[in-house]
Amino acid sequence: MINAILVSVWAGICALDDLGTQMIRRPLLISAVVGLLMGDLKDGLLIGATLEVMWMGVGNVGAYAAPDLISGSAIGTALGIASGGTATAVALAVPTSLLAQQLLILYRSGIVYLNPIMDRVAETGDFDKVFRINYIPMLLTFLIRAVPTFLAVYFGSGAIKSVVNALPKQVMTGLSVAGSIIPAVGIGLLMLMMMKKGELWVFFIAGFTLAVYLKLSVLPVTLISLPMALIYDYATQKANSAKDNSESDSKIVNEEEEYDL
Amino acid sequence: MENSNNQNNKITKKDLNKVFWRMQCLNFTNNFQSMQAIGFLSSFVPVLKRLYHDKPKEEKVNAMKRHLQFFNSHVNADALILGISAAVEETTSEDEKETVTAIKTGLMGPLAGIGDSVLKFTWLPICGSIGASLAFSGSILGPIIMFLMYNIVNVGTKYYGIHWGYSKGIELISGSGSNVLQRLSNMANVVGLTVIGALVASVVKVNIIAKISAGKNTIKFQDMFDKVMPGLFSLLVTIAVYQILKKTNGKHAPLLILSIMIISIVLTYLGVFG
């Protein structure tokens, strides 16, 4: 009970952060604190790291309604710790995120009604009244994450335990396998955003090669990629300015012809 | 340009700091109709108050209505736009105010793109993967380092975005400035893709236990792939997923995730994965 309340309050705080300061918002940070609250930091870290890489490029793209990482991470981690296992956490985090996403869509459609209210405030010409409009959605956004989290954690742990025990072993193994393939989706989404030109593939392959053959972790790869980025930038600059120059050259020629009058 | 010499109508550093604090609530009112418009106005109020406190009511109402028109960008880019809008509001007279809306509308798309490609698609994954790799080894430093790395940039761009936007606003977006932003975005793509390539190797882990026995020789599929290139299968899976996403414009990511779960369970049952 205490655990459920603590975790749901934390989920509510993360929800406020997600729309406000945007300082937490990622599974690793959410899950680590859930682990701390549940008294099992080690599992919290492990589940958080798994979810973090799993959702790497997901929940970041503005164009579509992203899975709700906050409810998913909080509920998945809490129930995963309660019923012992990263695979359980991953298995729960995915459907939870997708379900909670529907609530978010409802919320964002629902607060459309703030617009006419705001228009009326604008008519009064009083600047001091403007900021108050934020308090309604603040309360809503807190509840929309905290309440489902509380219900799921409070009533879910017993049920989840018995379900997990009843499932054949291959299902849980299969789910952990899925957990290590799903990151490909996030990575694919990121690639979709960044692969603006075909030539950029070589950098992707170079990164892969550095990691596979030299066993480099992310930080050294990042540092190695910086000079590559600079050189690429200068090369494209040169190409562009060459174009510009040829254009301006022709302009100069045109001008000279005009002076020949 | 009709700049009143009245010192009371000059935006101060303090006003901009107020904008920064209010900006922390910018997205609460983000809705499907006007997106970030209400949030923009409620962050922008300190500036309007400074400029309009002694103006007639009608002008105040118009100022508010002007900033209630549809607006949507990236939150960190919003800071820059708030700063620039403050500068433009201060330097335009009452009948030149279309400029403000025009500049806001012109900036929101490109800056959202740059904010996304630098922060969301490059910096956040880098912080996340460094944090996650530490957390996998059970270190509490993982989330702490991720939090610090991300927020130095996150809070920094918001704070300096407002102040720079106000002081250098116009030159940032016209002429050479826009070119710098574009180049930054290009470089971010290169860094981001290199890092993502490295992530594929460490994050997408597929272990194939299937093998074919022919007499005394057993062929292990995993070894076959690894002989060509270690982690080749992970790379192929990722490229396949990318192609599927590309065909559907990334709309069906959740469906794809669920399919992967089901396929993984089935293949584990059949003894391919383990």
Interface residues (C-beta under 8 A of the other chain):
Chain A: L19 G20 T21 Q22 M23 I24 R26 L28 L29 A32 V33 L41 K42 L45 L46 G48 A49 E52 V53 M56 G57 V58 N60 V61 G62 A63 Y64 P67 A91 V94 L98 Q101 R108 S109 G110 I111 V112 L114 N115 M118 D119 V121 A122 E123 T124 G125 D126 F127 V130 F131 I133 N134 P137 M138 T141 Q170 V171 T173 G174 L175 V177 A178 S180 I181 I182 P183 A184 V185 I187 G188 L189 L190 M191 L192 M193 M194 M195 K196 L200 F203 F204 I205 A206 G207 F208 T209 L210 A211 V212 Y213 L216 S217 V218 L219 V221 T222 I224 S225 L226 M228 A229 L230 Y232 D233 T236 Q237
Chain B: R22 Q24 C25 L26 N27 F28 T29 N30 N31 F32 Q33 S34 A37 I38 G39 L41 S42 V45 L48 K49 Y52 K57 E58 K60 V61 M64 K65 L68 H74 V75 A112 D116 S117 K120 F121 T122 L124 P125 I126 G128 S129 I130 G131 A132 S133 A135 F136 G138 S139 I140 G142 P143 M146 F147 Y150 N151 N154 V155 R183 N186 M187 A188 N189 V190 V191 G192 L193 T194 V195 I196 G197 A198 L199 V200 A201 S202 V203 V204 K205 V206 N207 M229 P230 G231 S234 L235 V237 T238 V241 Y242 I244 L245 K246 G250 K251 A253 P254 L256 I257 L258 I260 M261 I263 S264 I265 V266 L267 T268 Y269 F273 G274
